[in-house]
Amino acid sequence: MKQQTQKYKTFDLFKRFMPYYKKYIPTLIFDLFCASLTTVCEIILPLIMRELTNAGVNDIASLTVGYVLQIGLLYFALRIIDSAAYYYMAYIGHVMGTKIETDMRRDAYAHLHKLSNTYFNNTKVGQIMGRITNDLFDVTEFSHHCPEEFFIAGIKGIISFVILLNINVTLTLIIFIIIPIMLICCRIINKKMRQTFRKQRVLIGELNARIEDSLLGQKVVKAFTNEELECEKFEEDNHNFFSIKKKSYRYMGSYQTVTRLFDGIMYSVTVIAGSIFMIKGEINTGDLVAYLLYVTTFIATVRRIIEFAEQFQRGMTGIERFIEIMDADIEIFDEPDALPLLNPRGDIEFKNVYFEYPDDHNIVLRGLNLKIKSGEKVAFVGPSGGGKTTLCNLIPRFYDVTDGEILLDGKNIRSYTLKSLRENIGMVQQEVYLFSGTVYENISYGKPGASMEEVIEAAKKAGAHEFIKELKDGYNTYVGERGVKLSGGQKQRISIARVFLKNPPIIILDEATSALDNESEYAVARSLSALSVGRTTITIAHRLTTIQNADRIMVLTDDGIVEQGTHSELLGLGGIYNKFYKMANEIH
């Protein structure tokens, strides 16, 4: 697998991420205020210990029970404040992080629906799912802890530095000279951790994609007895993921080792140098105790930031992969002056249309010119790869033409809003997609919020009502994932009912019966015939029996439309269509 290069700098990622805090600024400010309270409570303890130690060494008589109780009660009150502040940070702060994660997932999901087919043709679903689920889990912790940890570290670092300077300048400078060296070492390992975490995210996406692909195709796997082959493929991906995770733990271990080593160095310097200064009378006992406590506090803060680095890198990796989705180009979009398409007649015209697929630059259509009248039933036949499906995908703008234009009622389809254009086009495809849900939910997808009466009426028109009534729970029957519990003919008639409910003026039928048995084909063909009445209908067919009643049949090849006419006219020409027809009869 190729090494993934880092596309975004940390500052750029922060810049893109910061707007998500905008809605939650009051919560964030109060969270940081609570963080400052917990910090103050922690910093006061060494001052109390310094005061008590100095009093105990220099003037033991000044340490009365009342005085000690006052200090103890003051500290206990501070700890109550600390506990309340910590509860807010742990609860409301995490909720804020979850809200940010939710907002980001919503934006990513909405953006995915704006992307063209080209993006999905070249990106595995498992990778996409990983980006909008697992990758964003870490953002919750990151978005909450990142400002909190750096804010606390800043307060503790500044206050500790000032207090330590006040106690002993020389010792403080020695301690703080060590810190930059530690940070440089940590930064080197940090960079490697970032690369490793990113690669880990890619590999878990590959693993998800492998599992999804294998489980969705489990019938094929079993039919060819390739269970062992699939397990071998999975084992390879699983091992790759194990290897990169092992590598990430190695860097994490190195990170922890470096920080603990420098902790030991700073403690050793403090104890040795501090004791020498105390022997020389340059620091008293109470100050040394306070100094050790502040150094402990400071080292704990540095260690906490360094330990947070792992979470930080996971969060930044999640943000980076989120931004990669958001930066994917929206190739199909509304023009600035686009207007809604209202009550279209259904006149369609292709004017000198050229098209090549953006990803592989495979030229499919070259200078295609075609007119389809309102209410006309037009069929396309021809060899595979001739551009029949591509032609149909251009009308609802699943892709945009490379050159030329497509007109609907005399206007370029790009002058209409995408939503209104697609609302007026109904598609029935060979590969029916049913959502995991009930029959009612799948039919009503054509008109969200439709009543049961409307759904039943659409099902009757599609010839689906009779078999739906026989199902266990009728229209409330669960169809299974992708409609696995229904036959091909049943699924196809439900998809036709969905289009009946939508009631569009333009219908596109993309090989809607080619995968069906004869009985199902007959039932579906009747439904399609009813569906096309009074609508502009474009049909792609391999079975010529389904299009013999079309007003016009066109033979589309790599050279464009080479023949057109009615069924009888094309047979009379004795050309390609006649050849297809004879071949079909020989097969049957």
N, C-alpha and C positions, 0 to 999 in steps of 0.2 A: 504493500500500500504506500502511495506517495506521501511524503511528509507534507503536512498542512502548513502553509505559510500564514503568519499572523497578518491579518488584513487591517486591523484597527489598532491604533495606539490607545493606551489606557486613558489618556486625557480625552480623546475623541469619544470613547465609550461613555465616560462620565458625562460629557456634554450632551450626548444623546439620551442618557438615562435621567438626567436631572429634572426635565419637565414632568416626569411622573410623580414628583414630590409636590407639585404645585397645589393640587387639591387638598393635600394633607399637611400644609405648612403649619397651621395651629397645633395639630397633634405632634408634629415633629419638634416644634419649638418647646412645647411643654415636656416632651420626652427628654430633650436635651437639658431642660431646667431640672428635671428629676435626676438626670445623670450627674449634674453639677452638685446636687444635694448629697447624693451617695458619695461623691468624690470628697466633698468637704468633710463628711463624717469620717471618712477613712484617713484623711490628712491630719485631723485634729488629734487622733490617738497618740502619735509620736510626741506632739507638743505636751500632752498631758503627762506622758511617761518621763519626758525631759524635766518637767516641773517637779514631779514627785521624786525623781532620782536625785536631782540637785538639792532638793529640800532635805531628803533623807541623808545625804552625804555631808552637807554643809551645816544644816540647822534642823536636826531631828525634832526639836521642840515645836517647830512651826507646823508639823504634821499632826494636827488635831483630828479627832474622829469626825467632828462636824465638817471640817474642811474636806476631808477625804470623801465623806458622804455627799457633800455638795458637788464635788467633781464627778463622783460616780453617778449621781442622779442626772447631772448635765449630760454625761456621755450616754446614759441609758435613753434619755429623751431624744438625743441625736440618732440613736439606733432605731427608735420607733419611726422617726422621720425617714431614716434610711430605708427601712422595711417597706413603708408606704410608697416611697418613690420607686423602689425596686419592683414592687408589684405592678405599678403603672407601666414601667418599662417592659416587664416580662409579658404583660397581658396586652395592653393597648398598643404598645410598640410593635409587638408581633402581629397584631391585627392590622396595623397600618401596612406592614410588610406584605401581608396576605392580600390586602386590597390592591397594592401596587402590582403584585404578581397577577391578580385577577384582571386588572386593567390591561396589562401587557398581553396576557393570553387572549383577551377579547380583541385587541388591536391586531394581533398576529393572525387570528382566525378570520377576522373581517378582511384583512389584506390578502390572505390566501384565496378568498373567494373572488378577488379582483384580478388574480393572475390568469394568464392565458393558458391554453392547453399545452403550449410548448414547455412551460415550467414543470407541469406535472408529468409530461412525457420524459423528462430528464432527471426527475427527483423521486427517490423512493419514498413511498408513503410512510414506511417505518422511520425514516430520517425526519420527515416532517412532524410526525407524532412525537418523536423524541424531543424536538425543539420546542413544541408548545406545551409539553407536559413536564418531563423530567428536568429539562434544562432550566425551566422557570421555577422549579421547586426551590433551588438554591437562591433565587433572587429574593425570596421572602426573608431569609436570614440576612442576606447581604444588605437589602434596603433598610432593614431595621438596625442592624449592628454597625454598619459602616460609618454613618455619621456619629453614632453613639460612641464607638470605640475610639475614633480619632479625636472626638471632642474631649472625652475623659482623659485620653493620653496627653492631649495638649495642656489641659488644666494641671494634671498631676506633674507633667514634665516641667512646666514653667514654675509652678509653686515649689516643687521639690528642689529645682535648681537654685531658686532664690534663697530658700531656707538653708540649703546645704552651703551655698556661698557665704551666707551669714555666719554659719558655724565655723567653716574652715575653707578658705579659698583654694589653697594648694591641693588639698585632698580632693576637693570637688573637681578641679581641672583635670587631675589625674584620672578620676573616674570617667569624666565625660570625653576624654581623649579616646578611651576604649570603644565607646559607642559607635562612632563612625566606621571603625574597622569592622565591627560586628554587622552593621547595616550593609556594608559593601559585600561581605561574604553571603549574607542572607539574600541580597538582591540577585546575585549570580544564580543561586539555587532556585529563587523565586521565578526567574525567567524560564528555567527548565520545567518547573512545576506547571506553569501556565500552558506551555506547549503540550505537556503530557496530558493535562486535564482536557485540553481541546481535542486531542487525538482520542482520548477515552470517550468523549461525547460522540465523536464520529463513529467509533467502533460499536458503541451500544446502539446507535441508530442502525448500523449494518446488521447487528444481531436481531434487533426488532424486525427489520425488513425480512431477514431470513426466516424467522419464526412465522411471520404473517404470510409470506409467500408459500411456505411449506404447508401450513395448516389450511389455507384457503384452497390449495390444490391437493388436499389429502386423498381425494378420490382417485386422482391421476397417479399419485404416489403408490397407492395400494394396487391399482390396476396393473401397473408395470413392476410391482414388487420391488420398488426402489427405496424401501424404508431404510436399509443400511446405507445407501448412497446419501440420502438426506441427513442421516445421523452423522455421517462423515463430514458433510459440508458444514453442519451445525457445529461439530466438534472443532473444526478448523477456525470458525468465527469465534467460538467460545474460548478457544485457546489464545487467539489473538487478543481478545478482551482481557483474559487473565494476565497475559504478558504485559500489556500496557498498564494494567492496574498494579501489578507487581512493581513496575518501574516507578509509578507514581508514589507508591509506599516507600520505595528506596529514597526518593527525593524528600519525602516527608520526614523519614528517619534522619536523613542528613541535616535537614532543617532543624529538627528538634535537638540533634546532637550539637550542632554549632551553637545554638542559643544556650543550651545547658553549659557548654564549655565556657562561653563568655560570662555566663552567670557566675560560675566558679571563680573566674579570673577577677571579676569585680568584687565579689565577696572577699576573696583572699587579699586583694589590694586594700580594701576598706579595713579589714581586721588588722593586717600587718602595719600599714601606714598609720591607721588611726591609733593603734597601740603605741607606736613610736612617738607620735605627736603628743599623746597623753603622758608618756614618760618624760618628754621634754617640757611638759606643762603648757603646751600650745592649745590643748583642748581638755575640758574637764570631763568627769565621768558621765554626768547627765547628758552633755552634748554628744558624747560618743554613742551612748545608748540611742538618743534621738537620731543621730546620724545613721546608725545601723538600721533603725526602723525605716527611715526615709529611703535609704538605699534599697532596702527590702521592698518597700512600696514601689519605688521607681523601677527596680528590676522586674517585679511582678507585672508592672504596666507594660514594660518593653516586651516581656515574654507573652503577655496577653495579646499585644498587637501582632507579634510574630506568629503566635498560634492562630490568630484571626486571619493571617495571610493565606492559609489553606482555604478557609471559607471565602475570603476575598477573591482568590483566584477562581474558585468554583463559580462564584457570583459573576465575575467579569466574563468568564467563559459562557455562562448562560446568557448574559446580556449580549455578548458578541454574536452568538448564534441566533438570538432573537432579532438583532439588527440585520443580520444577513437575510432573514425573511423579509423584513420591512424594506430593505434596499433592493429586493428583487423587482425588476422593472414591471410596471403595469403596462403591457403592450396594447391592450384593448381598453379604450377609455372614451368617455363622452367628449365630443368637441365642445369648445367654449360656447358656441352658439346653437348647440343641439336642442331640438324641440321635441316634445312628446308626439308619438305617432298615434293619431286619433282616427278611428273608423276607417282603416285602410281598405281599398278595393281589392288589392292583391295582384296588381300588375307588377311583374318582375322583369328586369332587363339586365343582362350582362353586357357591358360595353368594353370590348378589347381588354378583357381581364387576363392578367398574368398572375401566377402565384407560385412561390417556392417556399418550402418550409424553412423557418428562420434558423433552426438548429443544425440541419444537415444540408441546407441549400439545394434540396432536391426539387427541381422544377417539375410541376405537375400540370399546370394549365398555361397555354401559350396563346394569347390573343383571342380568347373565347368571346364570341358574340352570340347572344341568345335572348329571345323575347318569350315570355310566358304571360298569357292573358289572364285577366281576373276570372276565377272559376274554372280555368282550364285544368285538365288532368294530364300531366306530362310524366312520362317514364323514361328512365335512363338505363341502358344496358351497355355491356362492353366488358372487355377483359379486365382482370384485377390490376390495379395500379393505374388505371386510365384517368382517374380523377373524379369518379362519381361521388364518393363520400365527401371528398374535399370540396366539391362544388356545393354540396348541401350544407357543409359546415361554414361556408363563407356567408351564407344568407343571414343567419342569426349572429354573425360576427364572432364565431368561436376563434376564427383567425381573420386578419384583415388582408385584403388583396395586396399583392406586391406592386401591381400597376393596373391602370384602368379603373373602372368603377361599377358598382352594382346599384341599380336604381329600383326603388319601390314606389309605385304610384308617381313615377317621373322624377323623384328626388333621390339623391345619393343616400344610401342607408346610414352613412356616417353623420348625416344631418339630423338623425333621430336619436333620442336617448337610448342607451342600451336596454334599459329596463322596459321601456314601452315597445321597442322593436321585438324583444324576445317574448313579451307578453302576448304578442299577436301571432306568434309562430308556435305550432305544436309539433313535437317530434316523437315518432315511434321508431325505436331502433331494434336491431336484431338482438343485441345483448341487453335484455331488460334489467334495469336495476330497481329492485324493491328494497325499501328501507326496513330495518328490523322494527317491526311493529305489527299493527293489525291491518286487515284488508281495508277497513274504513280509512285508517290513517294514510295508507298508500294511495288510495283513489283521491282522497280529499287534498292530497299534495298538489293536485292541479288547480285547486281553488281553496286555499287555507281558510278554515272557518265554515266550510260548506255544511249544510244540514244533512242529516241522514237521508232525508227524502231526495235531496239533490244527488247525493252519492248513489242511491239506489237507481234513480232515473238514468244516470250516466252508465251504470253497470248494465242496465237493461239494454240500452242502445249499443253497448259493446258486446252484447251476448254473453255477459259474465254473471248475470243475476242468478241464473238457474244453478250453476255449480257452486256459487257462493252460499246459496241457501242450504246446500247439502253439507257444507263444512260444519265442523263440530260446534263452533260458536258463531256461525254466520259471518256477518261483517265485522264482528269483534274477534275473529280467529287470528291468532298470532301466526304470522307467515314464516318466521325464522329468519336467520341472517341471510340477506340477499334473496329472500323468498324461497329458501331451500325446501320448504315443506310443500311447495306447489309444483305442478308440472310445467313444462315449457309453454304449452298452449294457454294454461290458466294464467301464468304470469304475464303473457303477452296481452291477453284480453283485459287484465287489470290495468296494464299500461295504456291500453287504448281507452278504457273508461276514464282514466286520469286525463287524457287529452280531450275526451268528450266534455268532461266537467270544465276544463279550461275554456273550451269553445272558441278556439282561435280561427281567424279567417284564412290562414295559410297553414297547410299541413305538409310535413316532410316525413316520408316513410322510407327508412333506410334498411332495406332487406328484412322487413319486419316478419316474413314468414319462412325464410330460407332454412331455419333450423328446426322447423316443426314437422311432425308426421302428417300424413295426408288428411286424417280426420281433423286434427287441430288446425291444419292449414286452411281447410274449408271453412271452419267456424271463424277463424281469425279474418279470413278474406272477406267474409260477409260483414264482419264488424268494420273492417277498413272501408269497404264499399259504402256502408252507411255513414261513416265518418267523413268521407270525402265529398258528400253531396253539398253543393253550393259553396265549396271552398276551393281555393287554388291549391292543387295537390301535386307534389313532386314525389315520385316513387323511384327508388333504386331497387332493382330486382334481378335475381339470378334465375328464378323460376319464371319462365316467360308466360306460363298460364295465368299468372296473377295480373298481368298488365295488358292482356289482349284487348280489353275494352277502353284503354287509355285514348284520349283525344289525339295524342301525339306521342310517338316513341322515338327516342333519339339514341343512336349508337355513338358512344363516346370512347375514343381511343387516345393514344399518345398524340395523334395528329389532330385532335379536336373532335367536333361533331362531324362524322363522315357520312351518316345516313339519318334521315328523319322522315316520319310519316306515320300513317296508321298501321296496324298489324298487317292487314291485307296488302296495303301498298308496299310495305317493306318486303313481304314475302315475294311480291311480284318483281322486285328489283333483282332478286337472286344474289344478293351481296352478303355482307357479314351477318346481318340479322337472320337471313334465311339459313345461313350455315349454323348459327346458334340454335335455331328452332329445330333443324334436322337432328343435331347432336342431342338436344333435349329429348326428342321423341325416341331416339335410339336407346337412350339411357332408360327411359320408362318402358 
